């Protein structure tokens, strides 16, 4: 068995390698047009308890805190890059998409899932509500890396809608 100090050194080295792998994954994702989130998820699965990394993680409170802080940073960074002049003109459309659009998609997807998968309507609606307010961050990553440009007002509209649809 290793001493506690040696164990801490190994943990720090492993976490440093994991952080380096995340940086490399981010660079690889931008080069190939793959959302970084996909590569981070794969990296997490490899490092986790069932993967070769074998990291046992059973602290749900810590995971929630890290997720909340990460989401706050993502939304804050998105907010800093958004022009208020664009937002003001598109606010009504974005709010409509983030509320009515999410509700319509949730009901349609839930009804469709109930029909196709043969599950009860309540479970279909739950599935539809999970799918309805997906974030556009992955779409923006793919668009940015593939060189596809959106119309001038569509990009800010999607950005505002994706930042405001999560509470739905």
C-alpha positions as CSV (number, residue, x, y, z in Angstrom):
1,X,0.0,0.0,0.0
2,X,1.1,3.5,-0.7
3,X,1.4,6.2,1.9
4,X,-1.2,9.0,2.0
5,X,1.4,11.5,0.7
6,X,2.4,9.2,-2.2
7,X,-1.2,8.6,-3.0
8,X,-1.9,12.4,-3.2
9,X,1.0,12.8,-5.6
10,X,-0.3,10.1,-7.9
11,X,-3.8,11.6,-7.8
12,X,-2.4,15.0,-8.7
13,X,-0.4,13.5,-11.5
14,X,-3.4,11.6,-12.8
15,X,-5.6,14.7,-12.6
16,X,-2.9,16.7,-14.5
17,X,-2.9,14.1,-17.2
18,X,-6.7,14.2,-17.3
19,X,-6.6,18.0,-17.7
20,X,-4.0,17.8,-20.5
21,X,-6.1,15.2,-22.2
22,X,-9.1,17.5,-22.0
23,X,-7.1,20.3,-23.6
24,X,-6.0,18.0,-26.4
25,X,-9.6,16.8,-26.8
26,X,-10.7,20.4,-27.2
27,X,-8.1,21.1,-29.9
28,X,-9.0,17.8,-31.7
29,X,-12.7,18.6,-31.6
30,X,-12.2,22.0,-33.2
31,X,-10.1,20.5,-35.9
32,X,-12.5,17.8,-36.9
33,X,-15.8,19.6,-36.2
34,X,-16.8,17.3,-33.4
35,X,-18.5,19.0,-30.4
36,X,-16.0,19.1,-27.5
37,X,-18.7,17.8,-25.2
38,X,-18.7,14.5,-27.0
39,X,-15.0,14.0,-26.5
40,X,-15.2,15.2,-22.9
41,X,-17.9,12.6,-22.3
42,X,-15.7,9.8,-23.9
43,X,-12.8,11.0,-21.8
44,X,-14.9,10.9,-18.6
45,X,-16.1,7.4,-19.4
46,X,-12.5,6.2,-19.9
47,X,-11.4,7.9,-16.7
48,X,-14.4,6.6,-14.7
49,X,-14.9,3.6,-12.5
50,X,-16.0,1.3,-15.4
51,X,-13.1,2.5,-17.7
52,X,-9.4,2.0,-17.6
53,X,-8.9,5.0,-15.4
54,X,-10.9,3.4,-12.6
55,X,-11.7,6.6,-10.8
56,X,-14.5,5.9,-8.3
57,X,-16.7,8.9,-8.0
58,X,-19.7,8.8,-5.6
59,X,-20.1,12.4,-4.5
60,X,-23.3,13.6,-6.1
61,X,-23.2,16.9,-4.3
62,X,-19.7,17.7,-5.7
63,X,-20.9,16.7,-9.2
64,X,-23.9,19.0,-8.9
65,X,-21.7,21.9,-7.7
66,X,-19.2,21.5,-10.5
67,X,-22.1,21.3,-13.0
68,X,-23.7,24.5,-11.7
69,X,-20.4,26.4,-11.7
70,X,-19.6,25.1,-15.2
71,X,-23.0,26.1,-16.6
72,X,-22.7,29.5,-15.0
73,X,-19.4,30.1,-16.6
74,X,-20.7,28.9,-20.0
75,X,-23.7,31.2,-19.8
76,X,-21.5,34.1,-18.5
77,X,-19.1,33.7,-21.4
78,X,-22.0,33.5,-23.9
79,X,-23.5,36.6,-22.4
80,X,-20.2,38.6,-22.7
81,X,-20.1,37.8,-26.4
82,X,-23.7,38.8,-27.1
83,X,-24.4,42.3,-28.4
84,X,-27.3,44.0,-26.5
85,X,-28.3,45.8,-29.8
86,X,-28.9,42.4,-31.4
87,X,-30.6,41.0,-28.3
88,X,-33.0,43.9,-28.0
89,X,-34.3,43.5,-31.5
90,X,-34.7,39.7,-31.2
91,X,-35.9,39.4,-27.7
92,X,-39.6,38.7,-28.5
93,X,-38.7,36.0,-31.0
94,X,-36.2,34.4,-28.7
95,X,-38.7,34.3,-25.8
96,X,-41.3,32.9,-28.0
97,X,-39.0,30.1,-29.2
98,X,-37.8,29.4,-25.7
99,X,-41.3,29.1,-24.3
100,X,-44.0,28.2,-26.9
101,X,-41.4,26.4,-29.1
102,X,-40.2,24.2,-26.3
103,X,-43.7,23.4,-25.2
104,X,-44.8,22.4,-28.7
105,X,-41.7,20.3,-29.3
106,X,-42.1,18.6,-25.9
107,X,-45.7,17.6,-26.7
108,X,-45.0,16.6,-30.2
109,X,-41.9,14.5,-29.3
110,X,-43.8,13.0,-26.4
111,X,-46.8,12.0,-28.4
112,X,-44.5,10.6,-31.2
113,X,-42.4,8.6,-28.7
114,X,-45.6,7.2,-27.2
115,X,-46.9,6.2,-30.6
116,X,-43.7,4.8,-32.0
117,X,-42.1,3.2,-28.9
118,X,-45.4,2.0,-27.4
119,X,-44.7,3.6,-24.0
120,X,-47.4,5.3,-21.9
121,X,-48.2,8.9,-22.9
122,X,-46.9,10.2,-19.5
123,X,-43.5,8.6,-20.1
124,X,-43.5,9.9,-23.7
125,X,-44.2,13.4,-22.5
126,X,-41.3,13.1,-20.0
127,X,-39.0,12.0,-22.8
128,X,-40.3,14.9,-25.0
129,X,-39.7,17.4,-22.2
130,X,-36.1,16.2,-21.8
131,X,-35.5,16.5,-25.6
132,X,-37.3,19.8,-26.1
133,X,-34.9,22.3,-24.5
134,X,-31.6,21.0,-25.9
135,X,-28.8,23.6,-26.0
136,X,-27.5,25.0,-29.3
137,X,-23.9,25.1,-28.1
138,X,-22.9,21.9,-29.9
139,X,-24.6,23.2,-33.1
140,X,-22.6,26.4,-32.9
141,X,-19.4,24.4,-32.5
142,X,-20.1,22.4,-35.6
143,X,-21.1,25.4,-37.6
144,X,-18.0,27.4,-36.5
145,X,-15.6,24.6,-37.3
146,X,-17.2,23.7,-40.6
147,X,-17.2,27.2,-42.0
148,X,-21.0,27.4,-42.4
149,X,-22.3,30.8,-41.7
150,X,-25.8,31.7,-40.5
151,X,-27.8,34.7,-41.6
152,X,-26.9,37.9,-39.6
153,X,-29.9,37.7,-37.3
154,X,-30.2,34.0,-36.9
155,X,-27.0,33.4,-34.9
156,X,-27.9,35.9,-32.2
157,X,-31.5,34.6,-32.1
158,X,-30.3,31.0,-31.5
159,X,-27.8,32.2,-29.0
160,X,-30.4,34.1,-27.0
161,X,-33.0,31.3,-27.3
162,X,-30.5,28.6,-26.2
163,X,-29.5,30.6,-23.1
164,X,-33.1,31.2,-22.1
165,X,-34.8,27.9,-22.8
166,X,-33.2,25.8,-20.0
167,X,-35.7,26.8,-17.3
168,X,-38.5,25.5,-19.5
